[in-house]
Amino acid sequence: MGQQTKYDVIVIGAGIAGLTAALHLVERGLKPLILEADERVGGRLSGGEEIKIKDWSFPSEHGVHGIWSSYVNLRHMLKRHGVVSEFVPARDEQWIYRTGNSVRRVPIGRMIRGSIIPAPFHYIQLFFSARFWGMLTLRDLLSIFNVWSVLVMALGIDPFVEDQPLEGLTFGKALKNWGPAFRSLFFGLTRNGLATDPDQVPLAGFLAFLRFYTLMRRDAWAFEYLPEGGGPVCEKLSAKILGLGGEIKFKSRVMRMEKNGGWIAHWEQDGLPGSDHAPFIILASDSPAAGSIIKNSFPADKFFFPHGLGHAVIRLWFDIQPRRGPESGMFSGDFIMHNFFWLEKIYTPYKQWHEQTGGSCIEVHVYGPREALAQPDAILITNVITDLYRAFPELKGHLIVPYLQRNAATHTLPEIGARGTHLGIETPWENFYCAGDWVRHETPAFFLERACVTGMEAANRVLTARGSETWDIKSSPPPEALAAWIENLMMKGRRNRRKRRII
């Protein structure tokens, strides 16, 4: 017989998935315990120690996060609890493309989301720009059919809904026949959207990314920023949980779980062991940690866990502003860095610093390849600064200080495991559920929205088992009419072909 418990549910991990699950449980009167390995909440959305630059302090975090228009459940949760009063709208995104010593740029964000051409053909709007034509080569024009064939594939295959891993097929192979500019553009879009080196992206993840972030709707491209960053958002969510009777234990790294009537979570804190008990478990950690916990607890060699990836964030402070342009964008081609954000155009503390000093601060991300990330800090920073001066030569001689932050390999590579191997919300173990952006689920959502949706789904499983009222989960915005018609036509054709093969 299991031991007496004082918690209704143990939630492992205090990222967005764990906070979402715990918040929706505690709002229904249950008492969750969150076990968090770190010393603060938030996971990949958490804040960090402040960055001290002369007499100024700036918030540190994992990196700038876009809150996309299709993040409907996350937005609703933040709005319902008054966590964010208003977001900072993204105005435009610039594509900066380098080949050798040639650097060209074109604003693409406004053109795509403001296209007069309906989805899925809205990318044609780019051809109305003389700057965009200046990016292209004859090889690009000759490869337009190859580009369209991959976009058509994304219209006709929904990897998440169909549980279609497309094993052995990769993003890089799918784009091998594209012209250099088109290939570079979509490599840049993929890096920007997935925060991942495209060479590592499976084709299923790329197709799902295209569908969710851009292909099915023009306004799917629209996004906003958190005005204070992710740290305050997570702190406010955790305060709501604590205020309603939940509990959080920090620096409590769960090592394994045990079923003994109820569930026992065995953890370590500062090298000392401990355990807690509850009838239900929600595993809401990142994918590498989840894989380690599951394999330490059960015979689980057959289960698939998406890879975790690390990346580097570099912030550079200057005593002047660069040329006028959008607050964000992406680098592609021969650049070492992959996207950028002018922080004084986004975050309040940086805005205040700019107003008093006239300076600027750019955040750039490096997602790979592995040999780039393996460079020593000084060499990586030097290479980034050199590249940045190629894009913004007016900044030469005006650098105040650089700051490099390496994020742990916990970012989820968008992969789908073979059928029957990729854990979903429900698991083979009774009263044991999973949540997180790595969890198999039919929602098309990615990252923060996927973490939120699966957190709510896991909470609903517990509430159903307890006979309590569940929460409504909002569907992702539907495709535009033309995109939906083409999608239905293609999927109907695929179904008919499968039937003919069976016959």
N, C-alpha and C positions, 0 to 999 in steps of 0.2 A: 504494500500500500504506500502511495506517495506521501511525501511530507506536506505539512500544512504550509500554505503560501499566503502572503499578504498582497500579492500582485495578481491581477487578472491576466495580464499579457506581458511577456518579455519581448521587447523590440531591440534587435541587435543592430546598432548603427544609428547615428543621429544626423545623417544627411537628409536631403529633401524627402526621400522615400520614407525613412524612419520617422521623421518629424510629422509628415503628412499622416502616416498610419496612426501614430500616437495621438495626434490632435483630434482626429476623427473618432478615435476610441474614447478618449477622455470626455469629449463632448456628449457622448452617450452614457456617461456615468461610470465607465470602467476605469480601473486604475492600472495604467501601463508603467512599466519600468523600462527606461532606455539605457542600454549598456553601450557606452561610446569609448573606443580605444584612444581617441585623441583627448586633448584637454579643453576642447571647445566644440560646439555643435557646428553643423553645416556641411561636413564632408568637402566636396569639391566646390561648394558655394561659401565656404567658411571664410571669415576674416583671419587676420594674423597679427603678429607684432607690428607696431607702427614703424614706418620708415622715417628716419630722422635725416633731414637735409638742411644743414645750417640751422636756422632758428625755426624751421617749419617741420611739422609732423604730418605724414600722409598715411592713410589707411593701406594696409597690405592685404591682399587676398589672392586667391588662386589665379585670377585673371578676369578680364572683362567678360561678362556674360550677356548675350542678347536674349531678351524676352520676346520671342516671336509671336506674331498674331495668332498662330495656331496653338499656342500654349493656353488653351481655354480653361482647363481645370486649375492649373497653377495660378493664373490670373484671378480666377473666381475665389480661390482660397485666400490669396493675399488681400483681395478687395473686401471679402466678407469679414475678415478679421482686422481690417484697417492697418495692415502691415505696411503697405505702400500707398501713400496718398495720391501720387501721380508719378508716372514714368517719364523718362527723358526720351522723346522720339528721335529715332535715327533719321537724319535728313537725306543722306546719300552715301554711297559707297564707291570708292574709286579703285579701278583696276590699274595697277602699275606693272608693266611687263618689260623685262630686261632680256635682251639677247646680246651678249658681248658688251660693248660699250654703248649700245643703243638702249635708251630708256624711253618708253612711251606710256601714255596714261589716257584713260577714258572713264568718265563717270557712268557706271552701269546700273547701279541700284535703282535710281529714279526712273531710268528708261524701262527697266523690266517690270517693276511693280506699277508704273504709270502707263504701261503700254495700251495703245488703242486697239491692239489685236488680242482677241480672247485666247486663254489657255487652251491647248498646250502650245500654241504658235506664237506666244508673246515674245519669245527671244528674237523673232524677226525684227522687232522694233530696234534692236541694236544696229541693223543694217541701214537705218535712217541716219546714222551718225557718221560723218566724215572721219572722225577720230577712230572709230571702230574699224572702218575700212583700212585705215592706215596701219592697223595691227596685223592685217591678214597677208598671207602669201598665196601664190598660185596653188601650192599644195593644200592650203586650207580650203580654197574654193572647190578644188577637185574632190575633197573629202566630205563635202556636205552630205552626200548620201549616207556615208558611214556614221556621221553625227546623227542624222535623223533616224537611222536604224536602231541606235541605242536608246534614243528618246522614245521610240515606238515600243521597244522592249519594256521600258519603265511604265508605259501606259497599260500594257497588256499583262504585266506580272506584278502582283502585290505580295512581296515576299513574307511580310509579317502576317497578313490575313490568311494567306494560303499555306503558311508554315513551309515555305519553299527555300531551302538553304542554298540551292544552286551550287552544290559542292564542287570544288575544283576550279570554279570560274572566278576570275579576279577583275577588279576595276582596271588595272593597268593593261591586261590583255584585251579588254573590250575596247580600249581607246588606242590600240597600237596602230591602226590605220588612219587615225585622224591627222589633220594638218597640225603643225607646231603651235600656232596661236590658239586654235580651238582646243587642242589638248591641254595647253597651258591654262586657258580660261577655266576649263572644267576641273583641272587639278586644283586650281586656286579656289574655286567654289567649294570643292569637296574638303579641302583643308579648312577653309573658313567655317563651313557648316558642321564638320565632324571633328574638328580639332585633332586631326589625325594625318599622318603621312599617307597620301593616296596609294603609294605602292603596297601598303599593307591592308587596304580595304577590300574585302570580298565583294564580288559583283552584287550579291543579294543586298548587302548593306548600302552600296552605292545607289541601286535602283530604289530602295526604300527611302533613302535620303532625297533623291530627286522628286519622288512623289510627294513627300511630306512638306518639303521646304520650298518648292518652287514650281514643279511641273503642272500640277493640277489646278492651281489658282494663281492669278497675278499677285493678289494681296498677301499670299503666303510669304512673300519676300519681306514684307514689312515687319520691323521689329523695334523694340525700345530697350532702354537701359535702366538699371536700378540706380537712382540718383546718389545713393550712398554706398553702393556696392552690395555684395551678397552677405557680408558679415552681419550688418544690422538686421537684415531680413530674417536670418536664421535665429538671431538672438531674440527677436520679437516673437517668432513662432514658439521657441522653447519657453519663453516667459508665459505665453498663453497656456502651454501644457502644464507647467508648474503651478500656475494660478488656479487651474481646474483640478488639481490633485494628483497629477502625474509626477514621476520622479526620474531623475537622470543621474547616472553614475559615470563620472569621467575617468579617463585613464584606466578603463576596465576592458581589457582586450579578451574577448571570448575565444577560448581555445577549442572547446568541444561541447557537445550537448549529449544529454542522456535522458532516455525515457524511463521514468520510474513512477507509474501512475500518471502524474503530470510530467512536465518537462523541467530538467535541471540544466541551467547554463553555467558551465565552469569557466571562470575567467581569472586573469592575473592582473594585479595592480601593483606597480612598482616592484615586481618580482615576487609578490606574495599572492598565494592562491585564494580564491573565494568562489562562492556559488550562490545562485538565486533560483527560485522555483516559481512556476506558474503553470496553469493548465494549457496555455497557448504560447507559441513562439512565432514571431515574425522576423525572418532573417532579411535585414535591409542594409547590409554592408555593401561595399564595392565588390566587383566580381572576383578579384584575386583572393580577398579575405573570405568571401562566401565559399569559394572552392576549398580553401584550406580548412575551414570549420566543418564543412560537410564531410570531407575526406577523413578528418580526424574523428568523426562521430559515427560514421556508417560505412558499410561496404559500398563504395560509391565510385569505383573506377570508371564505370560506363558513362558517367554524367559529364556533360560539356559545360565549360564556363568560358565566356568570352575573354580574350586577352585584355590585360590592363596596360595602358601606355603612359609613359611620362613625357613631359615636354618642358621647354624653358620659356620663361617670361623675362623680358628685359625692358626696363624703364629707363629712359634717358631724359634728363632735365636740361633745357637750354635757356639762355637769357634773352632770347628773342623768339618771335613766332615765325613759322615758315610761310611760304606762299599760301594764298587763300585756297581753300579746298575743303572737301568733306571731312567730317570728324573721324571717318574710319575707311578702311578699304583692305585690299589684299595685294600682296606681291606674288608674282609668279615668274617663271623663266629661270634666269640665272641668279636670282637673289637667294641668300641663305635664309632670310626670315620670310614669314608667310602671311601675316596680316598685321594691321596696325590700328591704333586708336589714339586720337589726341585727347588726353584725359581732361584738359582744361575746358573742353567742349562738352564733357559728359558729367564729371563728378564735382559735387559742390566744393570740397576742400581744394581741389586743383583750380577751380574757377576763382576762388578767393585769392589763391596765391598768384594767379595770372593778373587779376585786377590790380594787385599791389605791386607787382614786379615787372609785368609785361612779358614774363617768360612763358615757356610751353613745356609740356611733358608728353612724350610719346611712349606707348606700350606696344611692343612687338612680340610676337610669339614664334617660336621655332619648334616645329613638330617632328622634325626628322630631316633626312634619314638618320639612321643610328650613328653613323660615323660623324655627322655634324653635332649631334648631342653628346657624343663621347669626347669632344674637344674640351681641354681645360677651360675654366671660367674666363681667364684673361684672353685666351685666343678667341673664344666664342664671342665675347663682348667686342673685341677688336674687329672681327669679321663683320659683325652686325653694324657697328658704327661706320665702317668703310662702305658697306652696302647702302646704308641710310644716306650717306653723303652723295652717293650716286643719284638717289631719288630726290634729295633735297639739298643741293649743293650750297644753298644760301645759309645753311646751318653750320658750315665749316667754321671752326674757331669760336663757336658759341656754346660748346658743351660745358655744363656745370658739373654733372656727376652721373655716372651710370649705376644701375642696380640690377643684379641678376638673381633670379629666383628659379630654382629647379623644382618642379612639381613631381611628386612620387608617381609611380606607374600604376595609377588607379583609374585613369580615364578609360571608359569602355570602348573597345573596338567594336563597331557594329557588325556583329557576326550572328548567324543563326546556326545552331547545332543541328545535327542529323535528327530526324524525327525520333522522339522517344528518349533523347539524351539531354535535351535542353530543358532545365527546370522552369516551370511556370509558377503561377500564384499558388496553386495547390501542388502538393508534393506526395511522394509515396508514403509519407509518415503522417499519421493522424494528428490533427490540430497543429500542424507545422506548415507555415506559409512563407512565401518569398516575395520581396518587393525590391525594386531598383531598376535602373535603366538597362540592366543586363538580362532581365527576366523575360522569358518567352511569353508573349501576350499578343493578341490580335490587334491591339491598338496600333495605328501607324506612327504614333508619337515617338520622339527621340528625347534623350537626355532629361532635362528638368521636367518636362511635361510627362514623359514616360515614367519617371520616378514618382511623380505625383499621382498619376493614374494607378500605377501598380500598388502604391501605398494605400490609396483609397480602396482598391479591390481587396487587398489583404485584410484591411480593417473590416470590410463588409463580410468577409468569410467568418471572421470571429464573431461579428454581431449576429450573423445568421445562426451560427451554432449556439449563441446565447439567447436566441429568440428576441433580439432587439431590432429596432428599425435601422435599415441600412441607408446609405447615402446615394443619391443620384449622381451618376458620372456623365459628364457632358461629352458628346461625340465631337470628333474633329470636324472642322468645317468641310462641307461636301465639295466635290470638284465643281468647277464651272460647267455649264451645260454642254458645251462642245467637247470638253475633255471627258466628261462623263459618258457622252454618246460614243466617242471613239473607244474608251475603255470597255464599255459594255459590248461593243461590236467585237473587239479583239478577244475578250474573255469568252464570249459565246463561241467564237471560232475555235479557240483552244479546247473548249469542252467538246465540241463536235468532233475534232480530230482525235481526242482521247477515246470517244465512243467508237469511232471507226476502227481504231487500233484494237479495241477489246473484241469487236465483232470479227 
